[in-house]
Amino acid sequence: MTELVVRRLLIDLGQPVQRHWCSGDAFLTAWFNALSMSFPVGEQFFIDSVRNGLKALPQEKQAALRDEVQGFIGQEATHRRIHALFNAQIEKHDLVNEWAPRADERMKLLEGTDPRHSLAITAANEHFTALFAEWMLSHHQVLDGCEPRLKTLWLWHSAEEAEHKCTAFDLYQALGGSHAWRVTWMRRITLVFLTDALRQTVNNLRRDGTLWRWSTWRSAARHMLGRRGLLRTCFRPWRAYFREDFHPAQQSSGLSEAWLRDNSAQFTQVGRPEPA
């Protein structure tokens, strides 16, 4: 069982965010903005999936996971709230969030289905976010030119994503979820997630007027496909998910724990969330 602490981030998102807030880089700004646009809807789905998964367990098995699930819900609810504030700022730059409504419609198709499907989808998405989080924490220099509050936002979120990456997976396993369905949903989520992220990034760049700039494409190639780029760095740990003996805890470098320890002045610990 993982002990998950719910934290309140001590930053002010009531102030405007610059158009190219990520070190003046149009591509990185558009990419991170796209991810943030998906978070409020996505994290609500994760919360509901984990809450319903816990309720589907036999009563005698719920106690072992209840505290972890409550921590997961508290962390994701905090992410949902703070990214909604961030999104309200970036949408002032004439950006349009097309990802969230599309994702919301897809999620409605799962209503009334076996809760293990939603958990498998959540576990797959949590694996993606954990990989991206690890990349962020090990390549934090991409945020060096940002306002301190925004650098803190993204690294805090990354640290907590890495911290709670096992919860949905463990619930899925506890409910007897099969390896076959787990990897089937990972294949589907890989296609859907990357397609949606790319579409929203391109839309953001188009509305920003920077889609066809050479500097935009150069940044995209370097940060996505370069030797230390996101996609190349994450390919092997992404592929590991398809092993039958895989568990998220197998992929850990301690960067999350170190960031939370070294940046404790950036947040306060809050009380437990409502029971799951």
N, C-alpha and C positions, 0 to 999 in steps of 0.2 A: 504494500500500500504506500502511495506517495502522499506526503504531507504538503498540502497546498495552502499557501498564505494568500489572503485577499488584501490587495494594497490599493491605496488611493494615491494616484500620481499628483505631485505638487507642481503642476504647470498650469499656465493660463492660456486657454484656447479661445478666449473671448476677443483677443486681439487679431487683426487681419494677418493672413499668411501671404507671403510674397508669391507672385505668379510662378516663378522658377525658384522655389524655396530650397530645392535640393542642390546646393552648391552652384546655382546658376545653370545647371544641366537640364535642358528641356526634356530629354528622354527619361532620365531617372525620375524627374518630377512627375512626368506623365505615368510612368510605371507604378511608382508608389501611390500616386493618387488613385489609380485604377484598383490596386489591391485594397486600399482603404474604402473605396466605394462598395466593395463586396462585403466588408466586415459586419456592419450592423445586421443585415439580413442573414448572412451566413452564421454568425455567432449565435443568433437566436435559434436557428435550426439546430446547431450543436447542443445548445442548452436543453432544448426540448427533447432531442434524441437521447441524451445522457439521462435526463430525468425520467423519461419513459422507460429506458432500458433498466434503470435501477428498480422501478416499480414492477417490471416484468420478472425480476428474480424471485425465487422462493424467499419467503420472509426470513428464514434462518441464514440466508446468504447475503442479505442486504446490509447487515450491520458492518461487515468487513469492508465494504466499499462506500458506505454512506458519507463519512467525513471527507473522503477524497472527492466524491461527486459534488458535495456542497462547496468545496474549495474550487473545483472546476467551474461550477456555475457562477460563483462569485467573481472569479477572474474573468470569465468570458463576458459576464454582464458589464463589468468595468470596461473591458475593451470595446464592447458595443457602444457604450455611452460616450466614451472619449473620442472614438472615431466618428461618431455622429457629429460631435462638435467640430472636429477637424474637417469633415466633409462639408459642413455648413460654410466654412471659410473658403474652401477651394471652389465651391460651386459659385461663389461670387465672381469667379474668373470666366463665367459663361460656359462652364463645363456641365455636361448632362450625364447623369448616372443612368446608363442603359443596362448595366449588368444586374443591378439589384432586382428590378422588376422581372427580368428574365429568369433569374434564379428563384424568385418567389413563386413564379408560375410552375416551375419544375418541382419544387418542394411540395406543392399541393397534390401532385400525383402520388405521393407516398402516404397520404392520409389513409388510415385504416389498414395499412400493410403491416407485415411482421416487423416489430421494432428492431430486429437484427439488421434489416436492410438500412434503416436510417443510421444505425450505429456503425455499420460497415462504411457507409458514405462519410460519416463523421471521422472515423478512424483514418480513412484515406486522405481526407482534407487535412487532418491534424498532422499526418506524416508530411504532407507538402509544406505546411506552415512551419513545422519543426526543421525541415531541411533549409527553407528560406531563412529561418531564424538563425540557424547555425552559420549560414553564409553571412548574414548581416553582422553577427557578433565577431566573426573572424575577419570581416572586411569593413569594419566600422569607419575606416578612413573615407569611404564614399560619402559620409555624412559630416566630414570635418568642416565643410564650408557652410553648414546649416546654422540657423539660429539654435542656441543651446536647448531651448524647450522642445524643438522638433527632433533634434538628435536624441534627446532623452526619451521622447515619445516612442520612436521606432525601436530603440534598443531595449527599453523596458518591455514593450510588447513582445519583442523577439525572445527576451529572457523568459517571460512567463509562458510563451508558447512551447519553448523547449522543456519547461518545467512540467507542464501538464500533458505531454504528448502521449502518455500511456493510458489515460483514463478511459477513453472511448474504446480503445483496443482491448483493454482488460475486461470491460463490461461485455463486449461482443464475445470474447472467449468464454466468459462466465455463463453466458446464455447459450453456449453450445454452437456458436456460429462456426460455419465450416470454412476451411481454407479455400475451397473452390469459389464460394461467394465473396470471400474477402478479396481475392485477387481479381475476380471479375469486376467488382466495384472499383478497384484501384485502376484498372484499365480504362473504365468508363470515365472516372473522375479525372484521370490524366488528360484525356482528350477534351472533356468539357471545361476543366479549369484553365488549361493553357489556351484554349480557343477563346474563352471569355476574357481572360486577362489580356490577350493580344488585341482583341476587338476593342476593349475599353481603352487600352493604351493608345491605339491608333486614333480612336475617336477623340481622345483628349488632345493628342498632338494636332489633329486636323483643326479642332476648334481653337487651339492655341496659335495656329498659323506656323507651326514649326515642323510639320510632318516631313516636308521635302528638303529640309536643310541638311547639308553634308554632315554637320556637327552632330545632328540627331542620330543619323545612321551609324556614324563612327562610334558614338557612345553606346548605342544598342549592341553593336558587334563586340565591342570591348567588354561590356558588363554582362552580356548574356553568353557569348560564344568564345570569348577570349580564354587564354590558358587558365586564368583564375576566375572566369566568368561563372555566373550563377548556374546556367544549365549544364555546363561541363563539370563543374564541381559537384553538383547534386546528382549526376546520373548514377553513379555506383550506389550511393545510399538509397536512392529511389528504387533501383533494381533489386536491392536486398529485400524489399518488402514482399517480393514474390516467393521467397523461400518459405517452406512449410514451417521451419523452426524459427522464423523471424519474431523478434519482439522489439518494440521501440526503445526499450532500455539498453539494447545492445549498441545503440548509437549515441554516445555521450562524450563530450570533451571537457565538461566542467566550465565552459565559457558562460553559461547561463548563471550558474551558482556564483561564479566570480563577479559577474557584472552586478548582480543583486546585492552581493556583499559589499562591493566597493562603492556602490551608488545609493546606499541606504538613505542618504539625506534627501533623495529625490522623491521619496514616497513615505506614507505612513501606513501602518498596518490597521486594518479595520476589523470590526466584529464579524462574526460568522454570518453568512447569508441565511435567508430563510431555508428551513428544511426542504430537501429535494422532493 
